Amino acid sequence: MRQDDSRIENFDLLRGFFIFLALWQHFAYYLNIWYVDYFHESGVLEKNYMSHKHMIGYNLPVDFFSHWAAWFFTPWVSQVYLTLAAFNLAKRTKEDFQEVFKPKMKIFGLLYFFFVMENLIVAPNFGEGISFYPIMSWMVILILISVLFKYFGLKGVIGLMVLSFGKWLLPDSFLEQPMFEYWMQEHVHAQYEFDAQVDYFLTSGCLGFILGYIHHHKSEWGFKREAWQSIVGFLLFLIWFIWGDAFTVNFMDVFESEHDLADDPIGLLSILGVQLMVLSGFLFMEKKGIQLKLPILHWVGVNSLTVFAFHRVVFVFFLVPFMMIIANWSGTTLLNNWYVCWGSVLLTFGFTWLIQKLNLHNLIVR
């Protein structure tokens, strides 16, 4: 039985919250490496950026609150975003999905291409510009899930989820640096990263689709489904809490350990467990008519792709250069703390809202 297709308002807020966290993390990371990889204005260093001179070549550490947030949220921030996208993909039955399959493939392909181009713009060098990052991995996974669902239905996605655990049965040599990454570093650019391997996110994508299918097509299961999902999620998290390795974050590089839990079998269980608990809790509130009202985060959740598309360009090419000028006027250096990051996030939200309000993106391409 298929449920109503109405939008899940609480998921919009949840998506907005995780976009906020993602931008906070991204901005903290760019400040981490700004003086190492992004400062290329040595020609005016003596005149306009004198206060920054002693920082050139050094990483800028995050403050304790940003470090705590990175420790607490990093393992599942980008995972949840994909899970929510896959959840929405499961709204239609296998038969109805045939009608939207080609448009979906086109959208995922264009998004992949767009974010490759965006990465080339903001990256400090060509190697990082062509690197494979999470959003590229998400598009590949959504395409793969769509193809399997089109031809094999839900069983195909369940089968893919089962296969996603198969990597732990492979010899350790298969789990080391991917040969493709090594070849690219040797023959194309030494800074190339195959950062977001598909296997890091594949299980979360499948989980999101299966949960979405249960929600939209198994309404007769009632509230019991959320209860059981929460219980299973708690047990998975408990397994990691008791037997798993601790997650750590480097003050000087908040992205350094980003995929550590996803690359560990017990760590992956914690990610899946948190997602099951969070999504089930928000679904339960939605069904009970409990809707959390935070207008800014709700707007960000609805317009998450637009915000994500512009955030790095805004930060790298406008906000940080402006902060460097202000810092030089006051005789200080850049700061990497939570209120600088939060202020940058809010300014990015405002900038994106302005672009959307003025319809600039359509005016430019006319």
N, C-alpha and C positions, 0 to 999 in steps of 0.2 A: 504493500500500500504506500502510495506517495503522499508525503506531507505537503503542507503549504509552502510555497516558494518565497514567502515574505522574508525580508532582510532581518537578520539577527542583530538587533541594535547593540546588545552587549558585546558582540564580537567586533563591531566597529570600534567601540571604546577600547577593547582589549588590543586590537590591531594598532590603534593610535598610541596606546601606552608603550607597546613594544617598538614602534617607530621612534618614539621619544627616547627610549633606552638605546636603540641602535645609533641614533644621531649623537647622543651623549658619548657613547663608546667610540664612534668614528672620530669625533672632534677631539676627544682626549688622545686618541692614537696619533692624529695628524699633528697635534701639539707636541706629543712625544718625539716625533721625528722631524719637526719643522727645521731645526737648525742643522740637521744632518743631511736631509734629502731635498728640502724645499727652498732653502735660502740660496738664491742664485743672483743676488744683487750686490756682489762684492765691489762693483764699480762705484757705488755710492755709499759704501759702508762707512768711510771716514766722515762723510758729510751729513748723511741723513739717518744712519742707523748705528751711530757710534756706541750707544748703550748696549747694543746686542753683540758687539765684537767678541767679547770673552766667551760667548755661548756657542759660537760657530763650531760645528762638529760634535756637539754634545747633545745627548738626549735630555728632554725636559720631563721630569717625573710628574705623575699625577698626584693629587692630594689624597688623603686617607679615605674621604667619603667616596670619591670617584673610584678609588681602588676597591673599596668594599662593594660598590655597585657592580663593578666589573666582575668581581669574584662571585657575587650572588647570582647575577643574571646572564653572564656571557655564554655559558654552555647551551642555553635554550632560547636566547633572543631570536636569532635568525632561524632556528629550527621551528619555533612556533609560527613565525610568519608564513613559512612554507606550508605548515600543517593547516593553517587557516585557509590558504589559497586552495589546497587540495580538497579541503572540506567543502568549499563552495563549488568545486568542480563536480561533486557527486550529486548535485541537485536533481539531475535528470535521470530517467531510466535509460537502459542501454538502447532502446529503440529511439527515444527522443534525442539521445546524444548524437545519433547519426547526422541529424540536421545541423548541428552546430560544430561538428568535428572540424571541418575545413576552416571556418572562421577562427576557431580556437587555435588551430595550428598556426595560422597566419599571425594572430596576436602574439603568441609565445615566441615565434620566430622574429618578429619585428622588435619585441622587447629585448630579446637576446642581442640583436644587432645594435639597438639603441644604447644599451648599457656597455657594450664593447666600445662604442664610440665615446661615450661619456667617460669611460675609464681611460681611454687614450688622451683625453683632454686634461684630466686632473692628475694623472700619474707623473711622478718626477722623472721617469725615463721610459724608453720604449719597452724594455723587458717587463716592467710592471704594468705598462699600458696594455699589453696583450695577454697579461696573466689571466688565469681562470679563477674568478672569485664567486662568492656564494650566490649572487643573483643569477649568474650564468648557469650554475648548477641547478638552481630552482627551475629555470625554464626547461632544461634538459629533462628533469624528472617529471615535470607536468606534461611534457610532450609524451614521454614514455608511458606514463599512467593513462593518458588519453588514448593512445594507440591500443594499449592492452584492453582498456574498458570497451572501446569500440568493437573489437573483434572477439573478445573472450568474456566480457562482462565483469562482474565483481570477482569471479574466480581468478581471472587474470591478474588483478591487482593483489589479491590475497597471495597468489603464487609468487608474485614479485616481492612481496614483503617477506615471505619465507626465504626466498633466495637471498634477500639482502643480509640475512644473518650468516650466509654461507662463507663470507670472507674470513670468519674466525676459524674455519676448518682448513684454510690454506696454510702452507708453510710460512714461517716468519719472513722468508726472503721475498715473498710476494707482497708483504705489507710494508716494505721499506720504501725509500724514495721511488716514485713511479718512473719507469724507464722513459716515458714521454717527457717528464719534467727534466730529467737528466740530459736527454738529447737536446731539448730546447736551450738549456743553459750552456751546453757545450757548443752548439752550432748557431744559435740565434742571438741570445742575450743572457748574460750571466745573472741578471736580476729577475728572470722569468720565474713565476711561481704557479704551480698547479695547486693553488691554496685550498680550494673548496672541492675536494674530490667528491664525486657523485655519491660514493658509498657513505660519506659522512651524513648525508641528508636523506638518502633513499628511504630508510625505514620510517622517518617522520612523515615524508610525503605520502607513503602508503597508509600509515596510521590515520592521517588526516582524511584521506579519501574514504577509508572504511568507516570512520566515525561519522562522516558526512552522509554516507549511504544509509547507515543505521538511523540517523536523525531524520532524514528526508523520506525514507521508504519503509521504516519499521515503527510507525507511530503506535501500533498496537502493543508494543513492548512497554509503553508508559514510562513512569519515572524510575522503574527498576534499572533501566539501562544506565542512567547517569550514576546511580548508586554503585552498581557493579563496576563501572568504569573507574570511579573514584577509588574504590577498594583495591582494584588491580593496580592502579597507578600508585597508591600508597605503598603497596607491597613491593613493587618494582623499585621505588625510591628507597625503601628500607633495605633492600638487598645491597644497593650501592652504599648506603650510609654505614652498614655494618662491615661489609667486606671490600668495598671499593677503595681506590686510591683517592687521596684528597686532591681537590682542584686548587691550583695556585695561579696567581696573576703577577706579572712582572710590573713594578711601578714604572719602569722605563719603556715598556712596550706592552700595552694592554691586550694586543692581539696575539702575542707570542704563543699563548697556550689555548687559543680560542677553540680548537678542535680536539683538544686532548681527551675529553670525555667521550666525544663521538667516535674517537679512534680506539676506544677500549670497550670490550663487550659489556662489562659491568657498568662502566660509565654511561654507555648508551641506554641501559635500562633506566638509569636515573633521569635521563632526558625524556624518555618515553613516559615514565611515571609522572613527572611534573606536568607534561602536556595533558595526560589523561585527567589528572586532578583539576587542572586549571580550566580546560575546555568543558569538562563535565559540570564543574561548579557554575560557570557562566551560563551554560545551557539550562541548568536547573533554575537559576534566577530568572532567565528569560521566560521559561514556561510558567513560573509563578507570578509573572508580571512585575518582577523587580528589575527595574532598569536604572543603571547608574548614570547620573547626569553630569557629565563633564564636557561642556560644549566644544572646547578646543580639541581635546583628545578625540572626541567623536568626529569632528571635522577632519582631523588628520587621518583617522581610520578610514573614512570614506574616500579621501583623496591621497591615500598612502603612496601610490606609485608616482604621483606628481611631486609630492614632497621628496621622496627618495631620489627622483630623477634630478632634482636641482640642488640637493643639500651640499654635495661636495664641491660643486662649482661655486656656489655662494660662499662657502667657508674658505676655500683655498684662494680664490681670486678676489674676494672682497673683504670678508670679515677679518681674516688674519692680517693681511697687509695694512688694513686700517688700525688694527690693534697694535701693530709694530710701530706705526707712526705715533700713536698716543703714548706707547711705552717709552719711545725715544724722547718725546717732549718732557716726560716726567723723570727721565734718567734711569728707567728700569728695563727689565726684559719681559718677554711674554710670560704669562702665568698659565699654569695648567691645573685649574681647580674646578670644582663643581659649578660655582656661580658663573665663571667664564663660559663653561660648556653649556649650562642651562640658558644663559643669555643668548648665546649663539644659536641654540636650538630654537628659541622663541623668535629670534630675528629671522631665521630660516623659514619658520612657519609663516611669519608675516610677509616675507618676500614671495613665497609660493602663493599665498592668498591673493596678493596684489597682482601677480601674473595671471592668475585665474580670473580675478575680478575684472581686470582690464582686457581680458581675452588676448593678451599679447602673443601667446603661442600660435594662435590662428592668424593674427595680423602678419606675423613674420613670414609664414609660409604661403601667404596669398600670392 
